[in-house]
Amino acid sequence: MNELEQVLDKLIEAFTTNDRDRYFACFAPEATFAFHSAPRTLLSRAEYIEQWDASQRLGYRVRDCQSLDRVARIVDRTGTVVHTVETVVEHPFHGTERSIERESIVFVRRASLPWLAVHEHLSLLEG
Protein backbone atom coordinates (compact mmCIF):
# COMPACT_ATOMS: atom_id res chain seq x y z
CA MET A 1 0.00 0.00 0.00
CA ASN A 2 1.48 3.34 -0.99
CA GLU A 3 1.16 6.54 1.03
CA LEU A 4 -1.67 7.82 -1.17
CA GLU A 5 -3.76 4.75 -0.37
CA GLN A 6 -3.15 5.42 3.33
CA VAL A 7 -4.46 8.96 2.85
CA LEU A 8 -7.47 7.57 1.00
CA ASP A 9 -8.16 5.13 3.85
CA LYS A 10 -8.20 8.03 6.34
CA LEU A 11 -10.57 9.99 4.11
CA ILE A 12 -12.93 7.02 3.76
CA GLU A 13 -12.84 6.29 7.49
CA ALA A 14 -13.78 9.90 8.29
CA PHE A 15 -16.56 9.81 5.67
CA THR A 16 -17.90 6.49 6.97
CA THR A 17 -18.06 7.76 10.55
CA ASN A 18 -19.58 11.12 9.50
CA ASP A 19 -16.59 12.86 11.09
CA ARG A 20 -17.05 16.22 9.40
CA ASP A 21 -13.82 17.87 10.61
CA ARG A 22 -11.53 14.95 9.79
CA TYR A 23 -13.23 14.38 6.44
CA PHE A 24 -12.97 17.96 5.22
CA ALA A 25 -9.40 18.27 6.52
CA CYS A 26 -8.52 15.88 3.65
CA PHE A 27 -9.48 18.53 1.05
CA ALA A 28 -7.77 21.75 0.02
CA PRO A 29 -9.90 24.89 0.41
CA GLU A 30 -9.94 25.33 -3.39
CA ALA A 31 -11.00 21.74 -4.10
CA THR A 32 -13.77 21.14 -6.63
CA PHE A 33 -16.43 18.43 -6.51
CA ALA A 34 -18.39 16.93 -9.41
CA PHE A 35 -21.11 14.67 -8.02
CA HIS A 36 -23.78 13.00 -10.14
CA SER A 37 -26.28 13.85 -7.40
CA ALA A 38 -25.52 17.59 -7.44
CA PRO A 39 -27.06 19.97 -9.99
CA ARG A 40 -23.72 21.71 -10.51
CA THR A 41 -20.03 21.41 -9.74
CA LEU A 42 -19.17 22.60 -6.24
CA LEU A 43 -16.32 25.09 -6.58
CA SER A 44 -14.80 24.95 -3.09
CA ARG A 45 -14.52 22.94 0.08
CA ALA A 46 -16.73 25.57 1.75
CA GLU A 47 -19.54 24.91 -0.77
CA TYR A 48 -19.34 21.18 -0.10
CA ILE A 49 -19.34 21.75 3.67
CA GLU A 50 -22.49 23.84 3.28
CA GLN A 51 -24.17 21.00 1.34
CA TRP A 52 -22.90 18.37 3.81
CA ASP A 53 -24.20 20.32 6.82
CA ALA A 54 -27.63 20.80 5.22
CA SER A 55 -27.85 17.05 4.49
CA GLN A 56 -26.81 16.16 8.02
CA ARG A 57 -29.47 18.50 9.48
CA LEU A 58 -32.07 16.61 7.42
CA GLY A 59 -30.89 13.27 8.82
CA TYR A 60 -28.60 11.99 6.05
CA ARG A 61 -25.92 9.69 7.53
CA VAL A 62 -23.26 7.52 5.97
CA ARG A 63 -23.51 3.99 7.37
CA ASP A 64 -20.75 2.24 5.41
CA CYS A 65 -18.30 2.95 2.61
CA GLN A 66 -15.97 0.47 0.93
CA SER A 67 -13.20 1.21 -1.57
CA LEU A 68 -12.81 -1.51 -4.21
CA ASP A 69 -10.65 -2.03 -7.30
CA ARG A 70 -8.48 0.93 -6.44
CA VAL A 71 -5.65 2.26 -8.54
CA ALA A 72 -3.47 4.87 -6.81
CA ARG A 73 -0.65 6.57 -8.66
CA ILE A 74 1.83 9.23 -7.67
CA VAL A 75 3.57 11.40 -10.26
CA ASP A 76 5.83 14.05 -8.73
CA ARG A 77 3.61 16.05 -6.35
CA THR A 78 0.31 14.86 -7.82
CA GLY A 79 -1.58 11.73 -6.94
CA THR A 80 -4.64 10.16 -8.47
CA VAL A 81 -6.96 7.53 -7.11
CA VAL A 82 -9.58 5.79 -9.20
CA HIS A 83 -11.74 3.23 -7.46
CA THR A 84 -15.20 1.80 -7.08
CA VAL A 85 -17.02 3.00 -3.99
CA GLU A 86 -19.84 1.02 -2.42
CA THR A 87 -21.73 3.24 -0.01
CA VAL A 88 -24.68 2.69 2.30
CA VAL A 89 -26.46 5.79 3.57
CA GLU A 90 -29.43 6.48 5.78
CA HIS A 91 -31.57 8.86 3.75
CA PRO A 92 -34.15 10.90 5.68
CA PHE A 93 -36.91 10.32 3.10
CA HIS A 94 -35.96 7.00 1.46
CA GLY A 95 -34.53 4.93 4.33
CA THR A 96 -31.35 2.96 3.77
CA GLU A 97 -29.88 3.25 0.27
CA ARG A 98 -26.93 1.48 -1.31
CA SER A 99 -25.01 2.89 -4.26
CA ILE A 100 -22.03 1.83 -6.30
CA GLU A 101 -20.05 4.64 -7.85
CA ARG A 102 -16.81 5.15 -9.69
CA GLU A 103 -14.75 7.83 -8.04
CA SER A 104 -11.68 9.74 -9.13
CA ILE A 105 -9.78 11.92 -6.67
CA VAL A 106 -6.83 14.15 -7.50
CA PHE A 107 -4.41 14.91 -4.67
CA VAL A 108 -1.51 17.36 -4.46
CA ARG A 109 1.37 17.57 -2.08
CA ARG A 110 2.71 21.01 -1.27
CA ALA A 111 6.10 21.40 0.41
CA SER A 112 5.94 19.70 3.81
CA LEU A 113 2.13 19.63 3.94
CA PRO A 114 0.24 16.34 3.77
CA TRP A 115 -1.53 15.13 0.65
CA LEU A 116 -4.74 17.11 0.08
CA ALA A 117 -7.50 16.35 -2.40
CA VAL A 118 -8.11 19.11 -4.94
CA HIS A 119 -10.79 17.43 -7.05
CA GLU A 120 -13.32 14.65 -6.54
CA HIS A 121 -15.60 13.22 -9.23
CA LEU A 122 -18.33 10.61 -8.65
CA SER A 123 -20.20 8.74 -11.38
CA LEU A 124 -23.09 6.45 -10.53
CA LEU A 125 -22.64 2.83 -11.58
CA GLU A 126 -25.52 1.27 -9.64
CA GLY A 127 -27.92 2.44 -7.00
Backbone as a chain_set.jsonl record, in Angstrom:
{"seq": "MNELEQVLDKLIEAFTTNDRDRYFACFAPEATFAFHSAPRTLLSRAEYIEQWDASQRLGYRVRDCQSLDRVARIVDRTGTVVHTVETVVEHPFHGTERSIERESIVFVRRASLPWLAVHEHLSLLEG", "coords": {"N": [[0.851, -1.181, 0.0], [0.669, 2.135, -0.974], [1.606, 5.508, 0.096], [-0.417, 7.244, -0.68], [-2.687, 5.653, -0.811], [-2.972, 5.179, 1.891], [-3.687, 7.717, 2.762], [-6.119, 7.922, 1.423], [-7.532, 5.887, 2.759], [-7.817, 7.073, 5.296], [-9.439, 9.242, 4.646], [-11.754, 7.906, 3.753], [-12.461, 6.536, 6.094], [-13.104, 8.698, 7.794], [-15.272, 9.744, 6.364], [-17.06, 7.575, 6.466], [-17.65, 7.467, 9.174], [-18.955, 9.786, 9.518], [-17.459, 11.959, 10.331], [-17.122, 15.051, 10.268], [-15.099, 17.147, 10.548], [-12.592, 15.782, 10.357], [-12.945, 14.588, 7.857], [-13.269, 16.776, 6.023], [-10.829, 17.967, 6.395], [-9.191, 16.604, 4.743], [-9.308, 17.768, 2.284], [-8.271, 20.386, 0.089], [-8.799, 23.922, 0.466], [-9.557, 25.059, -1.994], [-10.577, 22.988, -3.447], [-12.508, 21.153, -5.888], [-15.708, 19.68, -6.701], [-17.406, 17.219, -8.362], [-20.316, 15.798, -8.478], [-22.612, 13.274, -9.299], [-25.073, 13.497, -8.153], [-25.451, 16.138, -7.601], [-26.661, 19.314, -8.737], [-24.852, 20.996, -9.924], [-21.319, 21.658, -10.37], [-19.449, 21.789, -7.425], [-17.571, 24.435, -6.219], [-15.701, 24.806, -4.232], [-14.241, 23.769, -1.089], [-15.686, 24.885, 0.987], [-18.247, 25.238, -0.157], [-19.015, 22.564, -0.441], [-19.007, 21.765, 2.24], [-21.137, 23.296, 3.169], [-23.267, 22.061, 1.795], [-23.017, 19.455, 2.829], [-23.509, 19.922, 5.594], [-26.196, 20.795, 5.49], [-27.437, 18.455, 4.554], [-26.879, 16.711, 6.673], [-28.336, 17.947, 8.721], [-30.881, 17.33, 7.867], [-30.941, 14.635, 8.334], [-29.449, 12.817, 6.914], [-27.096, 10.227, 6.84], [-23.99, 8.6, 6.62], [-23.535, 5.168, 6.504], [-21.892, 3.068, 5.795], [-18.921, 2.57, 3.874], [-17.069, 1.381, 1.261], [-13.985, 0.892, -0.382], [-13.126, -0.277, -3.495], [-11.308, -2.151, -5.993], [-9.144, -0.36, -6.416], [-6.919, 2.006, -7.87], [-4.031, 3.629, -7.353], [-1.923, 6.248, -8.004], [1.163, 7.985, -8.047], [2.662, 10.85, -9.256], [5.288, 12.831, -9.338], [4.377, 15.579, -7.504], [1.729, 15.091, -7.525], [-1.134, 13.105, -7.087], [-3.285, 10.449, -8.033], [-6.338, 8.779, -7.549], [-8.357, 6.175, -8.527], [-11.265, 4.447, -8.106], [-13.771, 2.0, -7.193], [-16.607, 2.718, -5.36], [-18.54, 1.557, -2.8], [-21.336, 2.432, -1.15], [-23.353, 2.854, 1.723], [-26.087, 4.589, 2.839], [-28.086, 6.358, 5.207], [-30.974, 7.689, 4.397], [-33.016, 10.511, 4.84], [-35.612, 10.527, 3.735], [-35.922, 8.266, 2.193], [-35.085, 6.02, 3.524], [-32.714, 3.383, 4.086], [-30.16, 3.368, 1.71], [-28.268, 1.97, -0.94], [-25.415, 2.466, -2.927], [-23.369, 2.185, -5.836], [-20.497, 3.525, -7.033], [-18.222, 5.049, -9.337], [-15.24, 6.564, -8.572], [-13.037, 9.296, -8.846], [-10.223, 10.838, -7.559], [-8.152, 13.612, -7.203], [-5.081, 14.38, -5.855], [-2.786, 16.662, -4.278], [0.522, 17.458, -3.268], [2.043, 19.712, -1.249], [4.994, 21.273, -0.545], [5.963, 20.698, 2.736], [3.525, 19.9, 3.575], [0.705, 17.673, 4.164], [-0.742, 15.219, 1.864], [-3.386, 16.566, -0.011], [-6.712, 16.532, -1.183], [-7.744, 17.863, -4.275], [-9.629, 17.677, -6.204], [-12.648, 15.928, -6.721], [-14.549, 13.419, -8.229], [-17.568, 11.843, -8.859], [-19.259, 9.156, -10.34], [-22.259, 7.551, -10.996], [-22.678, 4.089, -10.848], [-24.356, 2.062, -10.037], [-27.356, 1.978, -8.259]], "CA": [[0.0, 0.0, 0.0], [1.483, 3.344, -0.993], [1.158, 6.54, 1.035], [-1.667, 7.823, -1.168], [-3.761, 4.753, -0.37], [-3.153, 5.419, 3.325], [-4.458, 8.961, 2.849], [-7.474, 7.569, 0.998], [-8.16, 5.132, 3.852], [-8.201, 8.03, 6.341], [-10.569, 9.995, 4.107], [-12.928, 7.021, 3.757], [-12.84, 6.292, 7.494], [-13.777, 9.901, 8.29], [-16.559, 9.807, 5.669], [-17.902, 6.49, 6.969], [-18.058, 7.762, 10.549], [-19.58, 11.116, 9.497], [-16.589, 12.86, 11.088], [-17.048, 16.223, 9.4], [-13.824, 17.866, 10.609], [-11.525, 14.949, 9.788], [-13.231, 14.384, 6.439], [-12.97, 17.96, 5.225], [-9.398, 18.27, 6.515], [-8.521, 15.884, 3.649], [-9.483, 18.528, 1.053], [-7.768, 21.751, 0.023], [-9.9, 24.89, 0.414], [-9.941, 25.33, -3.386], [-11.0, 21.74, -4.097], [-13.769, 21.14, -6.626], [-16.428, 18.429, -6.51], [-18.391, 16.929, -9.409], [-21.106, 14.674, -8.019], [-23.778, 13.003, -10.141], [-26.278, 13.853, -7.404], [-25.525, 17.594, -7.437], [-27.057, 19.973, -9.985], [-23.717, 21.715, -10.511], [-20.026, 21.413, -9.738], [-19.167, 22.603, -6.242], [-16.317, 25.087, -6.576], [-14.799, 24.951, -3.093], [-14.523, 22.937, 0.083], [-16.73, 25.573, 1.751], [-19.537, 24.91, -0.77], [-19.341, 21.181, -0.1], [-19.339, 21.747, 3.667], [-22.491, 23.838, 3.276], [-24.172, 21.002, 1.343], [-22.898, 18.372, 3.815], [-24.204, 20.322, 6.818], [-27.631, 20.8, 5.22], [-27.854, 17.054, 4.487], [-26.814, 16.161, 8.023], [-29.473, 18.495, 9.475], [-32.075, 16.612, 7.425], [-30.888, 13.266, 8.817], [-28.602, 11.992, 6.052], [-25.922, 9.685, 7.534], [-23.26, 7.52, 5.969], [-23.513, 3.988, 7.373], [-20.748, 2.239, 5.409], [-18.299, 2.946, 2.607], [-15.971, 0.473, 0.93], [-13.205, 1.211, -1.573], [-12.81, -1.51, -4.21], [-10.649, -2.027, -7.301], [-8.478, 0.935, -6.439], [-5.648, 2.258, -8.537], [-3.474, 4.867, -6.81], [-0.646, 6.565, -8.661], [1.832, 9.229, -7.675], [3.568, 11.4, -10.258], [5.835, 14.045, -8.729], [3.608, 16.045, -6.346], [0.312, 14.862, -7.824], [-1.578, 11.729, -6.935], [-4.64, 10.164, -8.473], [-6.96, 7.533, -7.111], [-9.58, 5.793, -9.203], [-11.737, 3.235, -7.462], [-15.203, 1.803, -7.079], [-17.023, 2.998, -3.994], [-19.842, 1.016, -2.424], [-21.727, 3.242, -0.009], [-24.682, 2.691, 2.297], [-26.465, 5.792, 3.566], [-29.425, 6.48, 5.775], [-31.567, 8.855, 3.755], [-34.153, 10.903, 5.678], [-36.908, 10.319, 3.097], [-35.961, 6.997, 1.463], [-34.529, 4.931, 4.327], [-31.352, 2.963, 3.767], [-29.879, 3.253, 0.275], [-26.932, 1.477, -1.312], [-25.01, 2.886, -4.262], [-22.028, 1.831, -6.302], [-20.046, 4.642, -7.849], [-16.807, 5.148, -9.694], [-14.747, 7.828, -8.038], [-11.677, 9.742, -9.126], [-9.784, 11.918, -6.675], [-6.825, 14.149, -7.504], [-4.413, 14.907, -4.666], [-1.511, 17.361, -4.46], [1.374, 17.565, -2.081], [2.711, 21.013, -1.271], [6.099, 21.397, 0.411], [5.939, 19.704, 3.813], [2.127, 19.63, 3.942], [0.237, 16.339, 3.775], [-1.532, 15.132, 0.645], [-4.735, 17.111, 0.076], [-7.504, 16.345, -2.398], [-8.113, 19.111, -4.938], [-10.787, 17.426, -7.054], [-13.315, 14.649, -6.544], [-15.596, 13.215, -9.23], [-18.331, 10.61, -8.645], [-20.202, 8.738, -11.378], [-23.095, 6.449, -10.525], [-22.645, 2.832, -11.583], [-25.525, 1.272, -9.644], [-27.922, 2.435, -6.997]], "C": [[0.895, 1.242, 0.0], [0.872, 4.422, -0.093], [-0.157, 7.194, 0.604], [-2.864, 6.95, -0.771], [-4.013, 4.903, 1.124], [-3.954, 6.69, 3.562], [-5.91, 8.691, 2.475], [-8.209, 6.816, 2.104], [-8.617, 6.061, 4.982], [-9.421, 8.846, 5.908], [-11.84, 9.152, 4.183], [-13.392, 6.73, 5.182], [-13.585, 7.487, 8.071], [-15.166, 10.041, 7.662], [-17.528, 8.796, 6.265], [-18.431, 6.773, 8.374], [-18.706, 9.142, 10.671], [-18.793, 12.123, 10.325], [-16.261, 14.064, 10.205], [-15.671, 16.87, 9.389], [-12.677, 17.06, 10.001], [-11.714, 14.746, 8.287], [-12.809, 15.602, 5.623], [-11.523, 18.427, 5.365], [-8.596, 17.575, 5.413], [-8.56, 16.663, 2.335], [-8.871, 19.918, 1.174], [-8.955, 22.709, -0.042], [-10.422, 25.128, -1.005], [-10.402, 24.084, -4.146], [-12.34, 21.919, -4.809], [-14.379, 19.743, -6.539], [-17.49, 18.293, -7.59], [-19.112, 15.645, -9.018], [-22.32, 14.498, -8.923], [-25.067, 13.435, -9.467], [-26.455, 15.361, -7.218], [-25.866, 18.259, -8.768], [-25.931, 20.738, -10.666], [-22.444, 21.318, -9.785], [-19.872, 22.348, -8.543], [-17.749, 23.141, -6.394], [-15.367, 25.327, -5.406], [-15.182, 23.97, -1.99], [-15.662, 23.556, 0.894], [-18.123, 25.278, 1.173], [-19.964, 23.488, -0.424], [-19.732, 21.076, 1.375], [-20.766, 22.245, 3.875], [-23.525, 22.775, 2.886], [-24.189, 19.844, 2.349], [-23.713, 18.71, 5.071], [-25.721, 20.309, 6.629], [-28.173, 19.369, 5.184], [-27.876, 16.421, 5.869], [-27.98, 16.666, 8.877], [-30.773, 17.78, 9.113], [-32.101, 15.162, 7.911], [-30.077, 12.314, 7.96], [-27.385, 11.537, 6.847], [-25.29, 8.587, 6.695], [-23.203, 6.371, 6.963], [-22.328, 3.077, 7.061], [-20.216, 2.746, 4.077], [-17.083, 2.053, 2.393], [-15.31, 0.923, -0.366], [-12.75, -0.095, -2.212], [-12.074, -1.192, -5.506], [-9.871, -0.726, -7.435], [-7.16, 0.911, -7.204], [-5.174, 3.613, -8.033], [-2.094, 5.086, -7.425], [-0.138, 7.906, -8.191], [2.784, 9.61, -8.798], [4.018, 12.753, -9.721], [5.024, 14.418, -7.484], [2.098, 15.909, -6.561], [0.007, 13.382, -7.661], [-2.994, 11.595, -7.451], [-5.08, 8.826, -7.906], [-8.216, 7.356, -7.946], [-10.012, 4.489, -8.547], [-13.252, 3.153, -7.566], [-15.558, 1.969, -5.611], [-18.425, 2.418, -3.786], [-20.245, 1.676, -1.107], [-23.152, 2.909, 0.422], [-24.95, 3.944, 3.121], [-27.861, 5.648, 4.134], [-29.978, 7.794, 5.252], [-32.828, 9.234, 4.528], [-35.523, 10.61, 5.065], [-37.052, 8.945, 2.455], [-35.435, 5.812, 2.274], [-33.103, 4.615, 3.92], [-31.203, 2.766, 2.26], [-28.446, 2.789, 0.069], [-26.634, 1.977, -2.721], [-23.606, 2.378, -4.56], [-21.631, 2.906, -7.302], [-18.587, 4.448, -8.241], [-16.361, 6.531, -9.261], [-13.312, 8.06, -8.484], [-11.371, 10.897, -8.181], [-8.368, 12.315, -7.086], [-6.286, 14.784, -6.226], [-3.168, 15.68, -5.081], [-0.769, 17.366, -3.132], [2.17, 18.851, -2.216], [3.754, 21.076, -0.166], [6.007, 20.311, 1.48], [4.516, 19.395, 4.286], [1.738, 18.217, 3.534], [-0.481, 16.389, 2.425], [-2.915, 15.721, 0.91], [-5.442, 16.888, -1.25], [-7.877, 17.717, -2.954], [-9.269, 18.933, -5.914], [-11.322, 16.023, -6.779], [-14.447, 14.568, -7.569], [-16.232, 11.853, -8.982], [-19.272, 10.388, -9.814], [-20.957, 7.523, -10.87], [-22.978, 5.238, -11.437], [-23.916, 2.023, -11.321], [-26.071, 1.847, -8.344], [-29.197, 3.183, -7.149]], "O": [[1.766, 1.389, 0.857], [-0.24, 4.265, 0.413], [-0.925, 7.649, 1.451], [-3.929, 7.467, -0.434], [-5.151, 4.769, 1.576], [-4.799, 6.74, 4.455], [-6.826, 9.177, 3.138], [-9.384, 7.082, 2.358], [-9.686, 5.856, 5.558], [-10.32, 9.106, 6.707], [-12.882, 9.633, 4.628], [-14.594, 6.683, 5.443], [-14.589, 7.315, 8.763], [-16.123, 10.412, 8.341], [-18.683, 9.122, 6.537], [-19.538, 6.36, 8.718], [-18.975, 9.614, 11.775], [-19.366, 13.022, 10.941], [-15.255, 14.082, 9.495], [-15.125, 17.119, 8.315], [-11.886, 17.59, 9.222], [-10.74, 14.736, 7.534], [-12.076, 15.472, 4.643], [-11.043, 19.202, 4.538], [-7.439, 17.927, 5.179], [-7.913, 16.263, 1.368], [-8.943, 20.549, 2.228], [-10.013, 22.342, -0.554], [-11.614, 25.374, -1.189], [-10.593, 24.134, -5.361], [-13.184, 22.715, -4.398], [-13.674, 18.755, -6.334], [-18.367, 19.147, -7.719], [-18.59, 14.545, -9.202], [-22.982, 15.476, -9.271], [-26.056, 13.712, -10.146], [-27.493, 15.809, -6.731], [-25.405, 17.811, -9.817], [-26.034, 21.089, -11.842], [-22.49, 20.715, -8.713], [-20.132, 23.547, -8.642], [-16.824, 22.376, -6.669], [-14.338, 25.982, -5.57], [-16.285, 23.425, -1.965], [-16.507, 22.837, 1.427], [-19.075, 25.089, 1.929], [-21.136, 23.237, -0.145], [-20.684, 20.375, 1.716], [-21.515, 21.677, 4.669], [-24.537, 22.61, 3.567], [-25.253, 19.32, 2.679], [-24.502, 17.894, 5.549], [-26.45, 19.859, 7.513], [-29.246, 19.1, 5.723], [-28.798, 15.673, 6.195], [-28.548, 15.908, 9.663], [-31.663, 17.64, 9.952], [-33.155, 14.526, 7.905], [-30.023, 11.119, 8.249], [-26.708, 12.359, 7.464], [-25.988, 7.746, 6.128], [-22.863, 6.571, 8.129], [-21.816, 2.394, 7.947], [-20.963, 3.281, 3.258], [-16.189, 1.981, 3.236], [-15.988, 1.289, -1.327], [-12.084, -0.915, -1.578], [-12.203, -0.095, -6.05], [-9.943, -0.065, -8.471], [-6.408, -0.064, -7.18], [-5.833, 4.629, -8.257], [-1.223, 4.218, -7.368], [-0.908, 8.84, -7.965], [3.605, 8.804, -9.236], [3.235, 13.7, -9.657], [4.989, 13.656, -6.518], [1.299, 16.536, -5.864], [0.796, 12.522, -8.052], [-3.804, 12.513, -7.323], [-4.3, 7.88, -7.802], [-9.036, 8.267, -8.059], [-9.229, 3.544, -8.444], [-13.92, 4.105, -7.97], [-14.889, 1.425, -4.732], [-19.364, 2.752, -4.508], [-19.583, 1.503, -0.084], [-24.037, 2.708, -0.409], [-24.157, 4.317, 3.985], [-28.698, 4.915, 3.609], [-29.51, 8.873, 5.617], [-33.635, 8.359, 4.843], [-36.5, 10.46, 5.798], [-38.169, 8.496, 2.196], [-35.352, 4.703, 1.747], [-32.372, 5.492, 3.459], [-32.01, 2.09, 1.623], [-27.538, 3.169, 0.807], [-27.492, 1.921, -3.602], [-22.785, 2.173, -3.665], [-22.332, 3.161, -8.281], [-17.826, 3.767, -7.553], [-17.016, 7.533, -9.545], [-12.488, 7.146, -8.496], [-12.174, 11.818, -8.03], [-7.503, 11.464, -7.29], [-6.946, 15.613, -5.6], [-2.565, 15.388, -6.114], [-1.353, 17.288, -2.051], [2.89, 19.044, -3.196], [3.427, 20.944, 1.013], [5.976, 19.125, 1.153], [4.331, 18.704, 5.288], [2.368, 17.627, 2.656], [-0.787, 17.465, 1.912], [-3.542, 15.419, 1.925], [-4.843, 17.037, -2.315], [-8.272, 18.615, -2.211], [-9.83, 19.915, -6.4], [-10.563, 15.066, -6.627], [-15.203, 15.522, -7.752], [-15.541, 10.837, -8.904], [-19.991, 11.295, -10.232], [-20.353, 6.574, -10.37], [-23.155, 5.344, -12.651], [-24.478, 1.396, -12.219], [-25.307, 2.164, -7.433], [-29.776, 3.623, -6.156]]}, "num_chains": 1, "name": "protein.A"}
